[in-house]
Amino acid sequence: MATVVRENIGLLHDKLTVKVSKDDYFPAFDKKLKEYSKTANIPGFRKGMVPAGMIKKMYGSSIFTDEVIKTVEKELYNYLSTEKPEIFAQPLPLTNDVAQMDINNPSDYEFGFEMGLKPDYTLADVSKAKVTLHKVVATDAMVDEEITRMQIKGGKMTEPETVDNEENVLNVLFTESDKEGVAVEGGASKENSVILKYLTAATQKKFMGKKVGDVVTVQLSKAFDEDKLAMILQDLGFDAADKDAAKKYFNLDIVKIGLVEKRALDETFFKEIYPAKDITSVDELKASIKEEIQQYWESQSRNQLQDQLYHYLIDETKMEFPEEFLKRWLQTGGEKPKTAEEAEAEFPGFSNQLKWTLISDKLIQDNKLQVTNEELRDSMKNEIMRYFGTMNLGEDTSWIESYIDRMMKDEKQVDSSYRRLITDKLFSFIETQVKPKEKEVTGEELNGMMHNHQH
């Protein structure tokens, strides 16, 4: 009779030894052999008339091995189903010598498996977390900047004769030269587009009043601020961090001068931006844009607060892992095998993900958080509405429900929506457990916090 023996081999790391006897697997092997005799197609023999000895000789060893392994796996999963150990993933087989199995001498066989156990742990008390809600206030300057961006985006490109505006778009031919503007033989050369305001103030003055065909000689590092310099260097074929390349001189030959004629702030423009709203004045336009900007920054503020809460729970919840097992699982458990070095390098990030999964699952379970079918449908409806943006969909929107019905049949779509909703519910719950202090910051400061804390 088959047996399963469990023993500890390390921290949260156990070994299961499955032992099967001839009586456990041989009847199945014998049955499978007879089935082969009835169905095998072998030249020279009628179907079902192949001698049993020939079948055994040709297929016996592989059938024998398969049936032993199937029996072992059945016993293993029966054990897991009955005992229900809290484990990570599925048990991994230890080195088993299948060559030991002899069809001519059926006997008892042992197979070893290792399993990693989930740790016992106590969740950190999130109510003790010292967190800050960083708030950004939408300003009139932000609104004006957004309106200007919209006017330019929807504007008409003109070609003035001379450079006279920092908004001028210049098509220039970059030709590598010396300080005096003499072209360097074999030097870099490329045509590119540059907005005048992206140049340094001193360089902008050199271009003012210039026409198509005029040439201005510049040193790259003095012509462009650092953030724009890296982009220009790459466009010219250099490394973005190449300091020697940044010191090079280039002739900038003006090929074309452009200027976007901004859209007029009239009702036609308002209707294009907000077709579903009845906006008739600049003040109403500004109010709508300001509301959107404020909603965006409130969303970003909440994301950053959630980031703080995530890191608090990760850092303050102490738990241990069966590292040896998990590293071996990383090597063998994926679609593509990994080396021990690759698994070692991936483990810190992987263990953090695993830790968060355990923490979030416990919070969801303990606080009975759930996503209803109705909430899934509402979420999908919101996705559809966001997709169509501010378009006026008319009065008859009955087609949306049938579209949602199709989405609900897509397992990936449902799973994606569920994960997003349950995560939002989880953090909404966590936020109720803390009292963050509020601090007003600029948009740049908040963006910097977001970029420095990715997980």
KEVEX-414344 format. One record per residue (C-alpha): chain; x negated, y negated, z; residue number from 0. Coordinates in steps of 0.1 Angstrom, whole numbers. Example, Ala and Ser with C-alpha at 12.3 -4.5 7.8 and 13.67 -1.06 7.14 Angstrom:
NODE   cadena      c1      c2      c3   num
NODE        A    -123      45      78     0
NODE        A    -137      11      71     1
END
This chain:
NODE   cadena      c1      c2      c3   num
NODE        A       0       0       0     0
NODE        A     -13     -35      -9     1
NODE        A     -26     -57      19     2
NODE        A     -36     -94      22     3
NODE        A     -62    -104      48     4
NODE        A     -68    -140      57     5
NODE        A    -100    -153      73     6
NODE        A    -115    -188      79     7
NODE        A    -147    -196      60     8
NODE        A    -151    -233      67     9
NODE        A    -133    -265      76    10
NODE        A     -97    -262      63    11
NODE        A    -111    -235      40    12
NODE        A     -98    -199      42    13
NODE        A    -104    -168      22    14
NODE        A     -76    -143      12    15
NODE        A     -86    -108       4    16
NODE        A     -60     -89     -16    17
NODE        A     -65     -51     -15    18
NODE        A     -45     -28     -39    19
NODE        A     -44      10     -40    20
NODE        A     -39      33     -70    21
NODE        A      -2      37     -59    22
NODE        A       3      -1     -63    23
NODE        A      -7      -5     -99    24
NODE        A     -10      29    -116    25
NODE        A      28      35    -122    26
NODE        A      29       2    -141    27
NODE        A      -2      11    -160    28
NODE        A      12      45    -170    29
NODE        A      45      29    -181    30
NODE        A      27       3    -202    31
NODE        A       6      30    -218    32
NODE        A      37      49    -229    33
NODE        A      53      17    -243    34
NODE        A      22      12    -264    35
NODE        A      25      48    -277    36
NODE        A      60      40    -289    37
NODE        A      53       6    -306    38
NODE        A      16       8    -318    39
NODE        A      10       6    -355    40
NODE        A     -21      27    -364    41
NODE        A     -29      37    -400    42
NODE        A     -24      74    -405    43
NODE        A       3      78    -379    44
NODE        A      40      72    -379    45
NODE        A      53      47    -354    46
NODE        A      59      63    -321    47
NODE        A      39      94    -330    48
NODE        A       4      82    -320    49
NODE        A     -12     106    -296    50
NODE        A     -14      94    -260    51
NODE        A     -51     102    -258    52
NODE        A     -59      79    -287    53
NODE        A     -38      50    -273    54
NODE        A     -56      55    -240    55
NODE        A     -90      55    -257    56
NODE        A     -82      24    -278    57
NODE        A     -62       2    -254    58
NODE        A     -64      19    -220    59
NODE        A     -92      -1    -204    60
NODE        A     -77     -35    -212    61
NODE        A     -42     -24    -202    62
NODE        A     -56      -9    -170    63
NODE        A     -74     -42    -161    64
NODE        A     -44     -63    -169    65
NODE        A     -21     -42    -147    66
NODE        A     -45     -43    -117    67
NODE        A     -49     -81    -120    68
NODE        A     -11     -85    -124    69
NODE        A      -5     -64     -92    70
NODE        A     -31     -85     -73    71
NODE        A     -15    -118     -84    72
NODE        A      19    -105     -75    73
NODE        A       7     -96     -40    74
NODE        A     -11    -130     -36    75
NODE        A      20    -150     -45    76
NODE        A      43    -129     -24    77
NODE        A      20    -137       5    78
NODE        A      20    -174      -2    79
NODE        A      58    -174      -6    80
NODE        A      63    -155      27    81
NODE        A      36    -172      49    82
NODE        A      39    -207      33    83
NODE        A       5    -220      42    84
NODE        A       1    -258      36    85
NODE        A     -25    -257       8    86
NODE        A     -39    -279     -19    87
NODE        A     -33    -266     -54    88
NODE        A     -34    -229     -61    89
NODE        A     -60    -205     -45    90
NODE        A     -91    -202     -66    91
NODE        A    -104    -167     -74    92
NODE        A    -138    -158     -59    93
NODE        A    -163    -139     -81    94
NODE        A    -146    -106     -88    95
NODE        A    -164     -78    -107    96
NODE        A    -138     -65    -131    97
NODE        A    -164     -41    -145    98
NODE        A    -160     -21    -113    99
NODE        A    -125     -10    -125   100
NODE        A    -127      24    -141   101
NODE        A     -97      38    -159   102
NODE        A    -111      73    -154   103
NODE        A    -115      69    -117   104
NODE        A     -86      48    -104   105
NODE        A     -92      37     -68   106
NODE        A     -86       9     -43   107
NODE        A     -97     -26     -54   108
NODE        A    -103     -58     -35   109
NODE        A    -101     -93     -49   110
NODE        A    -110    -125     -30   111
NODE        A     -94    -159     -33   112
NODE        A    -102    -192     -15   113
NODE        A     -77    -218      -5   114
NODE        A     -80    -254       8   115
NODE        A     -57    -263      37   116
NODE        A     -40    -296      42   117
NODE        A     -51    -314      73   118
NODE        A     -31    -323     104   119
NODE        A     -32    -361     108   120
NODE        A     -15    -391     125   121
NODE        A      -5    -420     103   122
NODE        A     -20    -453     112   123
NODE        A       4    -477     129   124
NODE        A      11    -501     101   125
NODE        A      28    -526     124   126
NODE        A      -7    -534     138   127
NODE        A     -20    -544     104   128
NODE        A     -32    -580     102   129
NODE        A     -22    -590      67   130
NODE        A     -17    -623      49   131
NODE        A       9    -633      23   132
NODE        A     -10    -655      -1   133
NODE        A      15    -679     -17   134
NODE        A      11    -698     -49   135
NODE        A      34    -728     -55   136
NODE        A      44    -734     -91   137
NODE        A      32    -770    -100   138
NODE        A      43    -795    -126   139
NODE        A       8    -791    -141   140
NODE        A      14    -754    -146   141
NODE        A      48    -761    -163   142
NODE        A      32    -788    -186   143
NODE        A       4    -764    -195   144
NODE        A      29    -736    -204   145
NODE        A      51    -760    -225   146
NODE        A      19    -772    -244   147
NODE        A      10    -735    -250   148
NODE        A      45    -729    -264   149
NODE        A      44    -760    -285   150
NODE        A      10    -750    -300   151
NODE        A      21    -714    -305   152
NODE        A      52    -725    -325   153
NODE        A      34    -754    -341   154
NODE        A      23    -761    -377   155
NODE        A     -14    -760    -387   156
NODE        A     -26    -791    -405   157
NODE        A     -60    -800    -420   158
NODE        A     -72    -834    -410   159
NODE        A    -102    -849    -428   160
NODE        A    -122    -856    -398   161
NODE        A    -128    -841    -363   162
NODE        A    -110    -864    -339   163
NODE        A     -93    -842    -313   164
NODE        A    -104    -817    -287   165
NODE        A     -77    -794    -300   166
NODE        A     -93    -793    -335   167
NODE        A     -99    -757    -347   168
NODE        A    -132    -756    -366   169
NODE        A    -142    -729    -390   170
NODE        A    -180    -731    -389   171
NODE        A    -208    -712    -404   172
NODE        A    -234    -703    -377   173
NODE        A    -269    -701    -392   174
NODE        A    -299    -695    -370   175
NODE        A    -324    -723    -371   176
NODE        A    -352    -740    -353   177
NODE        A    -348    -771    -331   178
NODE        A    -350    -794    -361   179
NODE        A    -323    -775    -380   180
NODE        A    -346    -756    -404   181
NODE        A    -330    -722    -411   182
NODE        A    -349    -692    -398   183
NODE        A    -356    -667    -425   184
NODE        A    -337    -634    -418   185
NODE        A    -320    -650    -388   186
NODE        A    -284    -644    -377   187
NODE        A    -256    -659    -398   188
NODE        A    -219    -656    -394   189
NODE        A    -187    -677    -399   190
NODE        A    -165    -681    -369   191
NODE        A    -136    -701    -355   192
NODE        A    -141    -724    -325   193
NODE        A    -117    -747    -307   194
NODE        A    -135    -780    -301   195
NODE        A    -126    -781    -264   196
NODE        A    -144    -748    -259   197
NODE        A    -177    -767    -265   198
NODE        A    -194    -786    -238   199
NODE        A    -185    -823    -235   200
NODE        A    -219    -835    -249   201
NODE        A    -215    -812    -279   202
NODE        A    -179    -823    -286   203
NODE        A    -192    -859    -290   204
NODE        A    -216    -847    -317   205
NODE        A    -187    -833    -337   206
NODE        A    -164    -863    -334   207
NODE        A    -159    -880    -368   208
NODE        A    -176    -852    -387   209
NODE        A    -161    -839    -420   210
NODE        A    -161    -806    -439   211
NODE        A    -196    -800    -451   212
NODE        A    -213    -818    -422   213
NODE        A    -238    -799    -401   214
NODE        A    -245    -801    -363   215
NODE        A    -275    -783    -348   216
NODE        A    -270    -770    -313   217
NODE        A    -287    -747    -288   218
NODE        A    -262    -721    -278   219
NODE        A    -267    -723    -241   220
NODE        A    -262    -761    -241   221
NODE        A    -233    -760    -266   222
NODE        A    -211    -735    -247   223
NODE        A    -201    -731    -211   224
NODE        A    -211    -698    -196   225
NODE        A    -177    -680    -199   226
NODE        A    -175    -689    -237   227
NODE        A    -212    -684    -243   228
NODE        A    -210    -646    -237   229
NODE        A    -182    -643    -263   230
NODE        A    -201    -663    -289   231
NODE        A    -233    -643    -284   232
NODE        A    -214    -611    -289   233
NODE        A    -197    -625    -320   234
NODE        A    -232    -633    -334   235
NODE        A    -244    -597    -328   236
NODE        A    -263    -603    -296   237
NODE        A    -259    -589    -261   238
NODE        A    -236    -610    -240   239
NODE        A    -263    -612    -213   240
NODE        A    -292    -618    -236   241
NODE        A    -308    -650    -221   242
NODE        A    -334    -653    -249   243
NODE        A    -306    -652    -275   244
NODE        A    -288    -679    -256   245
NODE        A    -318    -702    -260   246
NODE        A    -316    -699    -298   247
NODE        A    -307    -729    -321   248
NODE        A    -280    -727    -347   249
NODE        A    -268    -749    -375   250
NODE        A    -230    -752    -373   251
NODE        A    -218    -760    -409   252
NODE        A    -182    -772    -408   253
NODE        A    -162    -751    -434   254
NODE        A    -127    -762    -424   255
NODE        A    -110    -785    -399   256
NODE        A     -76    -776    -385   257
NODE        A     -52    -790    -360   258
NODE        A     -19    -776    -347   259
NODE        A       9    -800    -350   260
NODE        A      28    -793    -318   261
NODE        A      65    -785    -320   262
NODE        A      89    -813    -310   263
NODE        A     107    -809    -277   264
NODE        A     141    -807    -292   265
NODE        A     172    -785    -288   266
NODE        A     161    -763    -317   267
NODE        A     129    -756    -299   268
NODE        A     147    -750    -266   269
NODE        A     170    -725    -283   270
NODE        A     141    -705    -297   271
NODE        A     125    -702    -263   272
NODE        A     157    -695    -243   273
NODE        A     184    -683    -268   274
NODE        A     206    -670    -240   275
NODE        A     205    -703    -221   276
NODE        A     222    -736    -229   277
NODE        A     192    -759    -224   278
NODE        A     197    -794    -238   279
NODE        A     169    -815    -222   280
NODE        A     132    -814    -213   281
NODE        A     141    -815    -176   282
NODE        A     162    -784    -179   283
NODE        A     135    -767    -199   284
NODE        A     109    -775    -172   285
NODE        A     132    -762    -145   286
NODE        A     137    -728    -163   287
NODE        A      99    -725    -169   288
NODE        A      91    -735    -133   289
NODE        A     115    -709    -120   290
NODE        A      98    -682    -141   291
NODE        A      63    -692    -131   292
NODE        A      74    -692     -94   293
NODE        A      89    -657     -98   294
NODE        A      56    -645    -114   295
NODE        A      35    -658     -86   296
NODE        A      58    -644     -60   297
NODE        A      55    -610     -77   298
NODE        A      17    -613     -77   299
NODE        A      17    -624     -40   300
NODE        A      37    -593     -31   301
NODE        A      14    -571     -52   302
NODE        A     -16    -584     -33   303
NODE        A       1    -579       1   304
NODE        A       9    -543      -9   305
NODE        A     -28    -539     -18   306
NODE        A     -38    -550      17   307
NODE        A     -12    -525      32   308
NODE        A     -25    -497      10   309
NODE        A     -61    -503      21   310
NODE        A     -51    -505      58   311
NODE        A     -33    -471      56   312
NODE        A     -62    -455      37   313
NODE        A     -88    -469      60   314
NODE        A     -71    -465      94   315
NODE        A     -54    -430      88   316
NODE        A     -81    -405      97   317
NODE        A     -80    -371      81   318
NODE        A    -105    -344      70   319
NODE        A    -105    -325      38   320
NODE        A    -118    -290      27   321
NODE        A    -145    -307       6   322
NODE        A    -163    -276      -6   323
NODE        A    -130    -261     -19   324
NODE        A    -118    -294     -35   325
NODE        A    -151    -300     -53   326
NODE        A    -150    -265     -67   327
NODE        A    -114    -271     -77   328
NODE        A    -125    -303     -95   329
NODE        A    -150    -282    -114   330
NODE        A    -126    -255    -125   331
NODE        A     -90    -268    -120   332
NODE        A     -88    -292    -149   333
NODE        A     -84    -287    -186   334
NODE        A    -121    -292    -192   335
NODE        A    -147    -276    -168   336
NODE        A    -169    -301    -149   337
NODE        A    -205    -297    -136   338
NODE        A    -212    -298     -99   339
NODE        A    -227    -332    -104   340
NODE        A    -196    -346    -122   341
NODE        A    -174    -332     -94   342
NODE        A    -196    -347     -67   343
NODE        A    -194    -381     -85   344
NODE        A    -156    -380     -89   345
NODE        A    -149    -367     -53   346
NODE        A    -148    -401     -34   347
NODE        A    -121    -415     -58   348
NODE        A    -103    -382     -59   349
NODE        A    -102    -378     -21   350
NODE        A     -88    -413     -18   351
NODE        A     -60    -404     -42   352
NODE        A     -53    -372     -23   353
NODE        A     -53    -391      10   354
NODE        A     -28    -417      -4   355
NODE        A      -6    -389     -17   356
NODE        A      -4    -373      17   357
NODE        A       3    -406      34   358
NODE        A      30    -417      10   359
NODE        A      47    -383       9   360
NODE        A      49    -384      47   361
NODE        A      63    -419      48   362
NODE        A      89    -411      22   363
NODE        A      99    -379      40   364
NODE        A      99    -393      75   365
NODE        A     119    -423      65   366
NODE        A     143    -404      42   367
NODE        A     135    -427      12   368
NODE        A     151    -415     -20   369
NODE        A     161    -426     -55   370
NODE        A     196    -420     -67   371
NODE        A     208    -412    -102   372
NODE        A     226    -445    -103   373
NODE        A     194    -463     -94   374
NODE        A     175    -445    -122   375
NODE        A     201    -456    -147   376
NODE        A     200    -492    -135   377
NODE        A     162    -492    -138   378
NODE        A     164    -479    -174   379
NODE        A     190    -505    -182   380
NODE        A     167    -533    -168   381
NODE        A     139    -519    -190   382
NODE        A     161    -522    -221   383
NODE        A     171    -557    -212   384
NODE        A     135    -567    -206   385
NODE        A     126    -552    -240   386
NODE        A     151    -575    -257   387
NODE        A     139    -604    -236   388
NODE        A     159    -635    -238   389
NODE        A     178    -624    -270   390
NODE        A     216    -629    -269   391
NODE        A     229    -593    -272   392
NODE        A     265    -604    -277   393
NODE        A     296    -592    -259   394
NODE        A     296    -556    -269   395
NODE        A     268    -538    -250   396
NODE        A     285    -504    -248   397
NODE        A     256    -489    -269   398
NODE        A     233    -494    -239   399
NODE        A     250    -467    -219   400
NODE        A     246    -441    -246   401
NODE        A     210    -451    -250   402
NODE        A     205    -446    -213   403
NODE        A     221    -411    -216   404
NODE        A     193    -402    -240   405
NODE        A     166    -416    -218   406
NODE        A     179    -396    -188   407
NODE        A     173    -364    -209   408
NODE        A     137    -372    -213   409
NODE        A     118    -356    -183   410
NODE        A      87    -379    -187   411
NODE        A     109    -410    -188   412
NODE        A     129    -399    -157   413
NODE        A      97    -390    -139   414
NODE        A      80    -423    -147   415
NODE        A     111    -443    -136   416
NODE        A     114    -422    -104   417
NODE        A      77    -428     -95   418
NODE        A      80    -465    -100   419
NODE        A     112    -468     -80   420
NODE        A     101    -446     -51   421
NODE        A      68    -465     -49   422
NODE        A      87    -498     -48   423
NODE        A     110    -485     -21   424
NODE        A      80    -472      -1   425
NODE        A      62    -505      -1   426
NODE        A      94    -524       6   427
NODE        A      98    -502      37   428
NODE        A      62    -507      47   429
NODE        A      66    -545      43   430
NODE        A      94    -545      68   431
NODE        A      70    -531      94   432
NODE        A      46    -560      93   433
NODE        A      47    -597     100   434
NODE        A      22    -613      76   435
NODE        A       9    -647      82   436
NODE        A      14    -670      52   437
NODE        A     -13    -690      34   438
NODE        A     -10    -712       4   439
NODE        A     -36    -705     -23   440
NODE        A     -43    -715     -59   441
NODE        A     -35    -691     -88   442
NODE        A     -72    -687     -95   443
NODE        A     -78    -677     -58   444
NODE        A     -50    -651     -59   445
NODE        A     -62    -637     -92   446
NODE        A     -97    -633     -77   447
NODE        A     -82    -613     -48   448
NODE        A     -64    -590     -72   449
NODE        A     -95    -583     -93   450
NODE        A    -116    -575     -63   451
NODE        A     -92    -549     -49   452
NODE        A     -83    -524     -75   453
NODE        A     -72    -489     -65   454
END
